[in-house]
Amino acid sequence: MIGPLKLRWISVIFFISSSFFLTNCFIEDDIDLNQACINNCATIQGRFTTENGSVSVGNLPLELQWENIGMLNGTTRKIATTTTDQNGFYSFVFEAKDHELTKGEFKVIFTINQQEFIKPIYQDFSFHNITTKDTTIIYNYHLAKPARIRLKVINPENFASAEVANLYTSFKLNNLDYDIQQVSSDVDLKMLESNEKLILVAGNQITYIRIFTKVNGVMTVKNDSIFTPINEILDYTVSIP
């Protein structure tokens, strides 16, 4: 038999849970999807590239949204869809609503073929700086194609006895003029099961390599780079004196 005090607590918990689910509301609006803009139009445009930055990414599906998301509720408006042309260019011309200029963010979402490209950390990019309806924003994005290098460890016993031994590979993404990089591989050299390992790098563009070692309390950092063709596997040798 449940006593009055226990019953009261059950009622309170039920009320709180019910209130949470009733107020937790997310709205998705696609009523104006792909509606043409006539006056006071905002424009987001740019180009998707790959490899060394001069190769275009054509026929890439894109979607433009505005969203204002909170902890318990939020609104997403689907504005337009498009694909990049054969030269990788895209353009969204749309009417931003008045309230969208003061809160939330505009977001471009893209869908990649993960067999063809290295998956980015985020498959979207956002803008908070659209405050007038006739704004024009140019934003280019870089996608990396996968390639491999064969990591060869000359003296594995030295790495095994080191206090720290890590290798990272990374590549530039987004606008190639900016020094924004994504890590493609993170290798603990102390834990290698053999003297060789294939690791992921960006193809037909520069991959940046950083090796951190700590021996007898002394930390050493080595910076290097390698250009790896997509259809080749290059050897890369590491060692500790």
N, C-alpha and C positions, 0 to 999 in steps of 0.2 A: 504494500500500500504506500502511495506517495504522500509525504507529509506536506503541509501548507507551504513551508519555506522552500522545499525542493521544487514544488510546483510553480512557485513564484519565479524562481531562477530559470526554469524551463520556459516560462512565458516570456521572460526578458530576452533570453537567447533567441527564441523564435521571432520576436519583434525586431531585434537588431538584424537578424539574417534576412527577414522579409524586407526590411527597409533598404538593406544593401542591394538586393537583387532588383527592387523596384526602381531605385535611383541609378543603377548601373546601366546606362543607356548610350548606345553608339548608333549614330544615324549615317547611312550611306545614301547619297543623293546622286542619281545619274539622269535626272530629268532633262538637263540641258546638254547632255553629252554630244559633242561634235556640232554644237550650234555655231553658225557663222557669226563673226563679229563685224559690224559695219563701221562704228565710230568709237573713238577713244579705246583703241585696242592695245592690249599688252602683247609683247612678242618675246618668246624664248626660243632661241635658235642656236645651232652650233653644228659640230661635226664629230662623229665617232671614227677613231682610227685604231690601227693595230700595228704590230711589228715595230718598225723604226719610226713610226709616226706619219709616214707618207702613204700607207696602205689603208684604204677606206674599209669601213664595215657597213655593207649595204643590207637592206631588207631586215633591219633590226626592229622588232616591235617596241613601241614606246607608248606610255600613257601619262597624261598630265592630270594631277589632282591638286586640290586645295584641301588641307586638313587642319583641324584645331582639336587636338586630343588632350584630354585631362586624365586624372586618375580614375574617375568613375564614369565619365561620359565624354563624348566627342562627336565631331561631325566630319565626314569626308565627302567632298563633292568631286565626282569624276567629270573632268572638263572636256578632254579630247583624247583621241588615240591617233597614232600615225605610225609610219615606219620610215627608217632612213632610206634615202635614195641610193642609187648605185655608187655615188661618190661619198656616201656616209653622212650627207647633210640631212638635218631635220629642222622643222620649224613649227611652232605652235603660235597661232594668232588667236587671241581670245579676249573676252570681256571679263575683267575681274569685278566682282561685286563689291559694293562700298565697304561692307564689314570685313571683307577679306584683305583689305589694304591696311588694316590696323591690328589684326591678330592672326594667329595661325601661320602657315607656311605653304608655299607652292612646291610641289614635288614632281620630278620626272622619274618614272619607274621604267626600267628596261629589262627585257628578258633575253638571256644569252643561251647559246648552245654550249653546255658545259663540256662537251667533247671537243669543241673547237677553241674555247677560251678558258683561261684560268678564272675561276669564280672570284669576283671581287668581294670584299668584306661586306659592302652594301651594294645592292643592285638598284640604286636610286641616287639622286642628288637633289638638294632642296635650296630654296631661296626665301629669305626673310626680308629682303630689301625692296620688294615691290610695293611702293607706297602711293604710286599714281597710276592711273589706268593706261596711260600712253607710254609706259616704260618698255625699253628694249634691252634684253639681256642676251649676251653671247656666251655660251658655255660649251667648251669642247671636252670630250671624254676619251680616254685611251684604254683599250682593252688589250691584255697580253695573251699571246698564244703560248701553249705549254711546250716546253722542251726539257731535255734532261742532260745533266752532266754526271760523269762517273767519278765519285769522290774516292780517292785512293789515299790510305793512311800508311805512311812509310814506317813509322815506329809506334805501333799501337800500345806497346807497353808503357811508353812515356806519357801518352794521353791517359791511360788507365790510372797512372799514379799521380796525375796532376790534380790540383784542388778544383780547378774549373777548366773545362774544355768544351766550348760551344761554337758552332758555325751557323751563321744566318745568311740566307740569300734573300735579296729583295729587288724590286724593279719599280721604275717610275710609272705612275698612272695618272689619270685625269689629264689636265693640261700638261703637256711635256715641258713647258717653260717653268713649271713649278716643281720644287723639290719635294714632291709627295710620293712616298714609297709604300708598297705593300710587301710584307714578308711572304715569300713563297715556300721557304723551307727553314726548319729549326732543328738542327742536328746536335745531339749530345755525343760528342766524340768519345767520352769515357764509356759509353754504353753500346758501342758498335759491336755487332755479333760477328762481323768479318772485317777484313781490311779494305773492302770496297762497298760502296753504296750508291745507288742511283738516286739523285735528288732532283726535285722540280725547280726549274728556272724559267724565265721568259724567253721565248724564241724570237730570233731575228731582231733582237734589241739587247742593250747592255743589261747584264745582271750584276748587281753589286754584292760583294761577299765581305762579311766581317767575321773574324775569328777571334774569340776571347779565350785566353789561357791564363791560368794563375798557377805558378810553380814557386814553391818556397815563399809564399806570401806576396810574390810580385805579379801584378796583373799586366798582361800584354795584350794590345789590340792591334790586329793586322787588317788593313783595308785593301781590297782588291776588286777587280771587275773582270768580266768575261763576256764575250759576244758568242752566243750559241746559235747556230743555224737550227731551224725547226726539225729537219730530217736527219740530224747528226747527233751523236753522243760524244762529247768531248771529255777527256780525262782532266781532272783537277787534283793536284797532289798537295797534301798537307803533312806537316811534320813538326815535332818539337825537338830542338837540339838536345 
